[in-house]
Structure formats: C-alpha cells, structure tokens
Amino acid sequence: MTDPTLQAKPPAKTLDTSPPSMNLELVVIPVSDVDRALTFYKNLGWRLDIDHGKGDDYRIVQLTPVGSGGSVMFGQNITTAAPGSAQGMHLVVPDILAARDDLVRRGVKVSDLSTTSAESSITLTARELPRGRIPIGRAMPLI
C-alpha cells in the first residue's frame, strides 16, 4: 500500500530558478586507527557526537569542530577509501594566529604561518593520523 502523502507532487510553478539551500554537514575521513583518530580530534576540543559500534566489525565515530555546522565521521568498515587518502579539506577560522596558538598549546604539530596575497594559512600535520595534513585558512572578507 502506498501512502498518498509520500507520492511525488508536480513541482510548483515559480519564477525563481535558484536552487534550494543545501548544507554540507558531514565528511567521511578514512583512518587506520579509530581510537587514535578519536583521541586526536577530542584533544582539539571537538565535540563527540556519536561513538557507536556493533561487534568487532563495525564502528562509527562523529565529531564536530567548535562553532561548525559540519562534522567529520570515521570508523571501522564505513568506507572503502584507503586510510590517509582524504585530501582537499580545509578548516576555516576567523583568527588564524589564535587558532595556531591553540593547536600548539594542545600539542599538535603545525607549520609556521604562510602568507600569500590571497590568504594566510598554516598546515596542521597530525602524527596521530598517518599522512594527515589539514590546511587551516583564515576567514576572508567578502569584497
């Protein structure tokens, strides 16, 4: 039996052709050691949202950076991607010097501040996460 409220309705006629609002809220990061990755992100002060396992073959962990609408997820048997293969992710902060100082205080190995005409950035190199590098960029003013 089909619920008539769930059936597709024809789109409403409208003059607005802009797409609906969409938010990227979750990125899966392949890791080799779930507990080590969990400790690393918790040491950054990120909020633990989920840590759920089922037997020895499945575990899902989700954490959210302070002030972020998006989260990271990793675990055991949740992706076929190779550990350390995630690329191109950026953390954006309003004050890059304060963010760098906080990471150093937490014992995270970070690069010196690198500046270009377009942006400032540091690279967070996580020994705890094999081959893990996350660029951290300063929030840019809109022109």
C-alpha positions as CSV (number, residue, x, y, z in Angstrom):
1,M,0.0,0.0,0.0
2,T,1.3,3.4,-0.9
3,D,0.9,6.4,1.3
4,P,-0.6,9.2,-0.9
5,T,1.2,11.9,1.2
6,L,4.6,10.4,0.1
7,Q,3.8,10.3,-3.6
8,A,5.7,12.8,-5.7
9,K,3.8,16.0,-6.4
10,P,4.4,18.1,-9.5
11,P,6.8,21.0,-8.9
12,A,5.1,24.3,-8.0
13,K,5.3,26.8,-10.8
14,T,7.6,29.6,-9.8
15,L,9.7,32.3,-11.5
16,D,12.6,31.7,-9.1
17,T,15.2,29.4,-10.7
18,S,17.7,29.4,-7.9
19,P,18.5,26.0,-6.3
20,P,17.2,25.3,-2.8
21,S,19.5,25.8,0.1
22,M,21.9,23.0,0.7
23,N,24.4,22.4,3.5
24,L,27.4,20.0,3.5
25,E,27.3,18.7,7.0
26,L,29.4,15.5,7.1
27,V,32.7,14.4,5.6
28,V,33.9,10.8,6.0
29,I,37.6,10.5,6.7
30,P,39.3,7.1,6.2
31,V,41.6,6.3,9.2
32,S,43.7,3.3,10.1
33,D,43.2,3.5,13.9
34,V,39.8,4.7,15.1
35,D,40.8,5.1,18.7
36,R,43.9,7.1,17.8
37,A,41.9,9.4,15.5
38,L,39.2,9.8,18.2
39,T,41.8,10.9,20.7
40,F,43.3,13.3,18.3
41,Y,40.1,15.1,17.5
42,K,38.9,15.1,21.1
43,N,42.3,16.7,22.0
44,L,41.4,19.5,19.5
45,G,38.4,20.2,21.6
46,W,35.9,18.9,19.1
47,R,32.5,17.7,20.3
48,L,31.9,13.9,20.3
49,D,28.5,13.4,18.7
50,I,28.5,9.6,18.1
51,D,30.7,6.7,19.1
52,H,28.7,3.6,18.2
53,G,29.9,0.1,17.5
54,K,28.3,-3.2,16.7
55,G,30.5,-6.2,17.4
56,D,34.1,-6.2,16.3
57,D,33.4,-5.4,12.6
58,Y,31.6,-2.0,12.7
59,R,32.2,1.3,14.5
60,I,31.1,4.8,13.6
61,V,32.5,8.0,15.2
62,Q,31.4,11.5,14.5
63,L,32.9,14.7,15.9
64,T,32.1,18.4,15.2
65,P,34.6,21.3,15.4
66,V,33.7,24.1,17.8
67,G,31.3,26.5,16.0
68,S,31.0,24.4,12.9
69,G,27.8,23.2,11.2
70,G,29.7,20.3,9.6
71,S,31.2,17.2,11.2
72,V,33.7,14.5,10.4
73,M,33.0,10.8,10.6
74,F,35.3,7.9,10.6
75,G,35.2,4.4,11.9
76,Q,35.6,0.8,11.0
77,N,34.1,-0.6,7.8
78,I,32.3,2.6,7.0
79,T,34.3,3.4,3.8
80,T,36.4,1.6,1.3
81,A,38.7,4.5,0.9
82,A,42.3,4.0,2.0
83,P,43.4,5.5,5.3
84,G,45.1,8.8,4.8
85,S,43.6,9.3,1.4
86,A,41.3,12.2,2.2
87,Q,42.5,15.4,0.5
88,G,41.4,19.0,-0.1
89,M,39.7,19.6,3.3
90,H,40.1,23.0,4.9
91,L,39.2,24.3,8.3
92,V,38.4,28.0,8.2
93,V,39.0,30.1,11.3
94,P,38.3,33.8,12.0
95,D,41.7,34.3,13.7
96,I,44.5,32.2,12.3
97,L,47.1,33.2,14.9
98,A,44.7,32.3,17.8
99,A,43.9,29.0,16.1
100,R,47.6,28.2,15.6
101,D,48.4,29.1,19.2
102,D,45.5,26.9,20.4
103,L,46.7,23.9,18.3
104,V,50.3,24.3,19.6
105,R,49.1,24.6,23.2
106,R,47.2,21.3,22.6
107,G,50.4,19.6,21.4
108,V,49.6,19.5,17.7
109,K,52.5,19.9,15.2
110,V,51.6,22.8,12.9
111,S,53.6,24.7,10.3
112,D,54.7,28.3,10.5
113,L,52.2,30.9,9.2
114,S,52.4,31.0,5.4
115,T,51.1,34.2,3.7
116,T,50.1,34.9,0.1
117,S,48.4,37.9,-1.4
118,A,45.1,36.0,-1.2
119,E,45.1,34.2,2.1
120,S,47.0,33.2,5.2
121,S,47.3,29.5,6.1
122,I,49.0,27.0,8.3
123,T,49.2,23.3,7.9
124,L,48.2,21.0,10.7
125,T,50.3,17.9,10.4
126,A,48.9,15.2,12.6
127,R,51.4,12.5,13.5
128,E,48.5,10.7,15.2
129,L,46.8,10.4,11.8
130,P,49.1,8.8,9.2
131,R,49.8,11.1,6.3
132,G,47.2,13.5,7.8
133,R,47.5,17.1,6.7
134,I,44.7,19.6,7.0
135,P,45.2,23.2,5.8
136,I,43.7,25.8,8.1
137,G,42.9,29.1,6.4
138,R,41.8,32.4,7.8
139,A,38.3,33.6,7.0
140,M,38.5,36.0,4.1
141,P,36.5,39.3,4.0
142,L,34.0,39.5,1.1
143,I,34.8,42.2,-1.4
